[in-house]
């Protein structure tokens, strides 16, 4: 029902900072439709977890092996992390800017423009990307750490 995640960078300041721990309601995707969760449908300005797309690269059994090793080692060791780097297959926290329906063959597919709140100085658009509905993994709803900043995420 809820997952906890640690924010890995400062690109969502001032709302979220590096090392904040947040609760996320996972989205479920039914066919080509919009993802839905206990927090509702994906909406503009919602803060969401966006997959980097790595789940399409690594075979399912390899991910299962990695999950078992991470569980046994209390998240201190990852087979996939050793092979591809520690940030491989780590979702990013981003804000939904808008939704677009695109016709792709016989179906209509949903895409979202997502961006970080803080843009890098070198390239003001580097944090903006268009992602498919399948890459939206969950909605960030509540910050639980640090205790001084506990509360809902807007």
N, C-alpha and C positions, 0 to 999 in steps of 0.2 A: 504494500500500500504506500509506504514511504521509504525513500532511500536517503542515506546521508552522503554528502559529497564535500570535499574540501576544494575551495577555490584555489586555482593554481597560479593566478597572476593578478595584476592590478588594473586590468583593462575594463573593469566595470565600476570604477570609482565614481562617485562616492558611495554608491549603494552597496557594493561588495568590494572587499579588499583581499589581497593574497592571504591565504591560510584561514579565512572565514569558513566555518562549517555550516552547511545549509541542508535543509530537508527538501526533497524533490518528489513530486508525484509523477510516476512514470506514465508516459503516453502509450496507448495501444493503437495500432494502425489497422483498420479494417479495409482491406483491398487498396484501392487508390484514393480513398477518402481522406479527410483531415484526421490527424491523430486526436484521440480523446483520452481524458484521464478524470480522476476524481475532482480535479480543479477545473474541469470543463474543456472546451475546445481551445486550440491555439488562437490567441488574439493578439492584435497589435499592441506593442509596448510590453508584452509579457516577457519575463526573464526565463530563458529556457536553457536546457543542456543540449548542445549540438554535437553529434558524433563527428569524428574526423573522417569517417568512411572506411576505417581500417578493418571493420568487421567483415567487409566484403573480400578482403585479401587473405586473411588467415582462415584455414579450414576449421570447421566446427569442432572436431576432436582435439585439435591443437589448443583451442580456446578452453575446452573442458579440462585438459591436462594442466593448463596454466592456472585455471581457477582453483584446482585441487592443491597445487603447489603453493599458491598464494595463501590459501586457507591454512594449510599446515604450517607455513612459516610466518603466520600472522602478518601477511602483506609485505614481508621484508624481501622476498625473492619472487621474481617472475621470469618464467622461461621466455615468454614473448618479449618482455622488457630487455632481457639479456641480448636477444637476437636483433631487435629493431630499435632499442632505445627506451628510456623510461617514460617518455611522453607519448609513445605509440599507443593508439586506441584509447586515448584519454579525452573524454568530451570537454568542450569549452562552454563556458557560461556566456551567453549572448542575449541580446534583446531583439525581439521580432519587430521589424520595421513595417513590412506589409506582406500580403499574400497574393499570389498570382496563380490562376488556373491556366494550364497550357495543354493544348490538344497534341497528344503524342500517339499517332496511329489511331486505333479504335477507341482509346480511353482519353479521358481528361485527367491530367496529373496536377497535383498541388505542389507548388514551390513557395518557399518563404525567403524573403530578404531579411537577413539577420546581420547585426553589427554589434561591436563592442561599444560601450559608452565613451571610452577614451580612445581616440585615434592616435596612432604613432605619428611622431613629428615628421619623419622622413616622407611618409605617404599618407595623406589624410583619408584615403579610401581603403587602406590595407585591411582594416577590420571588417569591411562589408563583403558579404558573400551571399549567393543565392544557393539554397539547399533544398533537396527534395523532402517531402513530408516524412519519409522513412528515416531521415537523419535527425529529426527532432525527437530526442529521447525522453524528455521530461520537463516539467515546469517547476522552477525554483519558487517555493512558497514561503519558507520561513528560515531565518538565520538563528542557529542555536549556540554559536560560538563566535566571538567572545561574549561572555555574559553581559558585559556593559552595553552591547549593541544588539541584544536579542530582540527579535520582532519579525513582523511580516515583511516580505519583499514586494515592492511595488514596481 
